[in-house]
């Protein structure tokens, strides 16, 4: 039986490009419809690209690659980034947990690791996109406070491509409106 002490989330190490590749290819093999990238596209990337992604995910406040280990074995990953022109926002993608680690709390640990990264970077919100029919993932995100932003949307203007449901986690509560009797400046 796996206990909470057996599950650890952390940033990927700068020298773990091949681990990142192994996890990404496993994710694309297990759940090809859940990701924007295809297995063929990811398989074709050179080792240098995986090494660069691991370094960026390890060191950057704008990028993240987090992994989760269950009983010492890498069992999942999530990527995060800062969208261009939106320094207040962090987006998550490519979240995946190995089938044998599902139901252990690994997904919760992985998501909490990514949310902590966003908070430490000073983000005001975290956004992600989930496949409409992936109910376990949608429940996971809702459990962590993510709200559905609308219906399914395609990832490009091409209606034949995959669609995803946007979800958002506000990291700071909205400010209450000023009292009705407070002076207003125009």
C-alpha positions in Angstrom: 0.0 0.0 0.0 1.3 3.4 -1.0 1.1 6.1 1.7 1.4 9.9 1.5 5.0 9.6 2.7 5.8 7.6 -0.5 4.6 10.3 -2.9 6.9 13.3 -3.7 6.4 16.2 -6.2 9.4 18.2 -7.3 10.8 20.2 -10.2 12.6 18.2 -12.8 16.4 18.4 -12.5 18.4 20.2 -15.2 20.1 17.0 -16.3 16.9 14.9 -16.6 16.0 15.5 -20.2 15.8 11.8 -20.9 13.5 11.3 -17.9 11.2 14.0 -19.3 11.2 12.3 -22.7 10.4 9.0 -21.2 7.4 10.4 -19.2 6.1 12.4 -22.2 6.3 9.5 -24.5 4.5 7.3 -21.9 1.8 9.9 -21.5 1.3 10.2 -25.3 1.2 6.4 -25.6 -1.3 6.0 -22.7 -3.7 8.9 -23.6 -3.0 10.3 -27.1 -6.3 12.2 -27.2 -5.5 14.2 -24.0 -2.6 16.2 -25.5 -2.0 18.7 -28.2 1.2 17.0 -29.4 1.3 13.6 -31.0 3.5 10.7 -30.2 5.2 10.9 -33.6 6.0 14.6 -33.0 7.4 14.0 -29.6 9.4 11.0 -30.6 11.1 13.0 -33.4 12.5 15.6 -31.1 16.3 15.3 -30.6 17.9 14.7 -27.2 19.1 18.3 -27.1 15.5 19.5 -27.2 14.6 17.4 -24.2 17.7 18.5 -22.3 16.8 22.2 -23.0 13.2 21.6 -21.8 14.5 20.0 -18.6 16.9 22.9 -18.0 14.2 25.5 -18.6 11.7 23.6 -16.4 14.3 23.3 -13.6 15.6 26.9 -13.5 13.0 29.3 -14.9 10.4 31.2 -12.9 8.4 31.4 -16.2 8.5 27.7 -17.0 8.1 24.6 -14.9 8.4 20.9 -15.4 7.3 19.0 -12.3 7.4 15.3 -11.8 5.9 13.1 -9.1 7.5 10.0 -7.7 5.7 7.2 -6.1 7.8 4.9 -3.9 10.9 6.5 -5.5 9.8 5.9 -9.2 8.9 8.7 -11.5 5.2 8.3 -12.1 3.9 11.5 -13.7 4.6 15.0 -14.9 3.1 18.4 -15.5 4.4 21.4 -17.5 3.8 25.0 -16.7 4.5 28.2 -18.5 3.9 32.0 -18.5 1.9 33.0 -21.6 3.4 35.7 -23.7 2.1 39.1 -22.6 0.4 37.8 -19.4 3.0 37.8 -16.7 0.3 37.5 -14.0 -0.9 34.1 -15.4 0.5 30.6 -15.4 -0.8 27.9 -17.6 -0.5 24.2 -17.0 -0.5 21.4 -19.6 0.7 17.9 -20.3 -0.3 16.7 -16.9 -0.2 12.9 -16.7 0.1 10.2 -14.1 1.0 6.6 -14.9 -1.9 4.2 -14.7 -0.3 2.3 -11.8 0.0 5.5 -9.7 -3.6 6.7 -10.2 -5.7 6.7 -7.1 -2.6 7.0 -4.8 -2.7 10.8 -4.4 0.0 11.3 -7.0 -2.1 13.6 -9.2 -3.0 15.8 -6.2 0.7 16.0 -5.2 1.7 16.9 -8.8 -1.0 19.5 -9.1 -0.2 21.0 -5.7 3.5 21.3 -6.8 2.5 23.2 -9.9 0.1 25.5 -8.0 2.9 26.2 -5.4 5.2 27.2 -8.3 2.6 29.6 -9.7 2.1 31.2 -6.3 5.8 31.5 -5.7 6.2 33.2 -9.1 3.5 35.8 -8.0 0.9 34.6 -10.4 -2.7 35.8 -9.9 -4.3 32.8 -11.6 -3.6 29.4 -13.1 -5.3 28.2 -16.3 -5.4 24.8 -17.9 -7.2 23.0 -20.6 -8.8 19.5 -20.2 -10.4 17.1 -22.6 -14.2 17.4 -22.1 -14.7 13.7 -21.4 -11.8 13.3 -18.9 -14.0 13.3 -15.9 -11.4 12.1 -13.4 -9.1 15.1 -14.4 -12.0 17.5 -14.2 -12.9 16.3 -10.7 -9.2 16.6 -9.7 -9.0 20.2 -10.9 -12.3 21.1 -9.3 -11.2 19.6 -6.0 -8.2 22.1 -6.1 -10.5 25.0 -6.8 -10.4 25.3 -10.6 -13.5 26.7 -12.2 -14.8 25.9 -15.7 -14.6 29.0 -17.9 -16.9 27.8 -20.7 -17.6 25.1 -23.1 -15.1 23.1 -25.2 -12.9 25.2 -27.5 -10.6 24.0 -30.3 -6.9 24.6 -29.9 -6.7 26.3 -33.3 -9.2 27.9 -35.8 -9.4 24.5 -37.5 -12.6 22.8 -36.3 -11.2 19.4 -37.1 -8.6 19.5 -34.3 -9.0 18.5 -30.7 -11.1 20.6 -28.3 -10.5 21.3 -24.6 -12.4 22.9 -21.8 -10.7 25.9 -20.2 -10.5 26.0 -16.4 -9.1 28.7 -14.1 -7.9 28.8 -10.5 -7.8 32.3 -9.0 -4.9 32.5 -6.6 -6.0 35.8 -5.0 -9.6 36.5 -3.9 -11.3 39.2 -5.8 -11.5 42.6 -4.0 -14.9 43.4 -2.6 -16.6 46.3 -4.1 -16.3 49.6 -2.3 -19.0 50.5 0.2 -22.0 52.3 -1.3 -21.3 55.4 0.8 -17.6 55.7 -0.1 -16.6 58.7 -2.2 -16.1 58.0 -5.9 -13.6 59.6 -8.0 -14.2 59.9 -11.7 
